[in-house]
Amino acid sequence: MKAMVIHRFGGADELRADTVATPEPAPDEVLIAVAAAGVNPVDWKIREGMLEAMFPHQFPLIPGWDAAGRVASVGPGVQGFAVGDRVFAYCRKSVVQWGTYAEYVAMPAAAVAAMPPSLSFAEAATIPLAGLTSWQALFDDAGLKSGQSVLVLSGAGGTGSLAIPFAKQAGARVYAMASPANHDYVRAHGADDVLDYHLADPIAEVRAREPDGVDVVYANVGGDLHQRSYGALRRGGVLVSIVDPPDEAAAAAAGVKALFRFVEPDGAELAEIARLIEQGIVRPPAITVMPLADAARAQALNQEGHVRGKIVLEVT
Ligand SMILES: NC(=O)c1ccc[n+]([C@@H]2O[C@H](COP(=O)([O-])OP(=O)(O)OC[C@H]3O[C@@H](n4cnc5c(N)ncnc54)[C@H](OP(=O)(O)O)[C@@H]3O)[C@@H](O)[C@H]2O)c1
């Protein structure tokens, strides 16, 4: 099969088009003929070797953890999927090697879900990794409920574009941060109030609107804004970070709980997200589609950190 591969850690120019063996599905796996692969920050982080301490890596390595496509074959133990089904999946495996910048990827059926029928493959490929991250952070970790308030630190990217409508449909009041050029976009995805993170003290702006503090902070950026965002929470609130490790001292001083989420593959949660999209309750992020051969350019653009919505690689 054709794939984009790296043979060692390094810059975007390490990505090469190559022909590699097509994976065989294990007994519990679905082989997906990938039509579209979502591009995520973790892809360039893996390329640079930043996850080397977390997972074993093997070269040649195909990056990419998001796939949408059709079922090409199923292992003998798989039920509920048939050849030709339109599916999507967050494709993280125990060893980082066989990613989704390729014509085929094999994943345990438990991680795969039927994609929303009304979406294109490119739209569907924006959902699994960013959607599951935001879902697990907001609901599994923070326990966000109707009537609560949440601050999404980065509203316009992949995780933010999905966190906002997820929180909104749950009945929460949603504050989101973004550059002014993205304020209309973030509002269109359901934010009740949008703040410019370039302001001298954006957290004070949140406190002006919520004097007691918000119930939940979704810290999907790190650095200074993450650090200051403990100050946006009410006592007893929850910060869930997906970038920097939580600051236990800052959490204790603010009287809040701070957690870290690393996203887990979960076909059942993905099916729940698909249902919300199909019902028109959640809309997918904006997409910039590029050919698979432009994977290096796509990763470089993602690495600059200002893509609105998601970049998707068209594989077939
Ligand atoms: N732990 C996990 O399991 C997990 C899962 C997914 C992602 N992540 C991490 O979470 C982070 C976000 O992921 P993503 O997919 O949402 O990234 P992304 O799509 O690349 O985010 C891009 C967006 O970030 C916004 N942004 C840039 N700098 C910002 C700042 N200082 N404050 C607020 N917004 C800012 C930009 O909006 P403007 O143009 O308006 O600035 C842009 O739209 C990445 O570091 C990623 O690696 C972790």
The ligand as an ORCA input file, in Angstrom:
! r2SCAN-3c Opt
* xyz 0 1
  N      -3.705     14.811     25.963
  C      -4.349     14.431     24.855
  O      -4.854     13.313     24.766
  C      -4.456     15.401     23.702
  C      -5.391     15.151     22.684
  C      -5.547     16.092     21.681
  C      -4.742     17.243     21.661
  N      -3.826     17.404     22.641
  C      -2.990     18.625     22.655
  O      -3.872     19.716     22.863
  C      -3.415     20.851     22.160
  C      -4.551     21.378     21.299
  O      -4.870     20.410     20.314
  P      -5.754     20.821     19.062
  O      -5.919     19.627     18.222
  O      -6.950     21.581     19.497
  O      -4.724     21.835     18.359
  P      -4.910     22.733     17.087
  O      -6.127     22.337     16.334
  O      -3.629     22.741     16.351
  O      -5.142     24.184     17.739
  C      -5.052     25.273     16.887
  C      -5.801     26.428     17.509
  O      -5.141     26.869     18.687
  C      -5.447     28.239     18.862
  N      -4.405     28.843     19.681
  C      -3.084     28.961     19.389
  N      -2.440     29.543     20.417
  C      -3.369     29.793     21.385
  C      -3.325     30.390     22.677
  N      -2.167     30.825     23.209
  N      -4.459     30.476     23.371
  C      -5.639     30.027     22.876
  N      -5.749     29.460     21.646
  C      -4.621     29.353     20.919
  C      -5.491     28.789     17.465
  O      -6.506     29.758     17.418
  P      -6.159     31.265     17.053
  O      -5.725     31.256     15.618
  O      -7.429     31.977     17.333
  O      -4.991     31.650     17.918
  C      -5.868     27.590     16.576
  O      -7.159     27.684     16.022
  C      -2.160     20.401     21.405
  O      -1.033     20.727     22.174
  C      -2.303     18.889     21.348
  O      -1.089     18.198     21.230
  C      -3.660     16.523     23.668
*
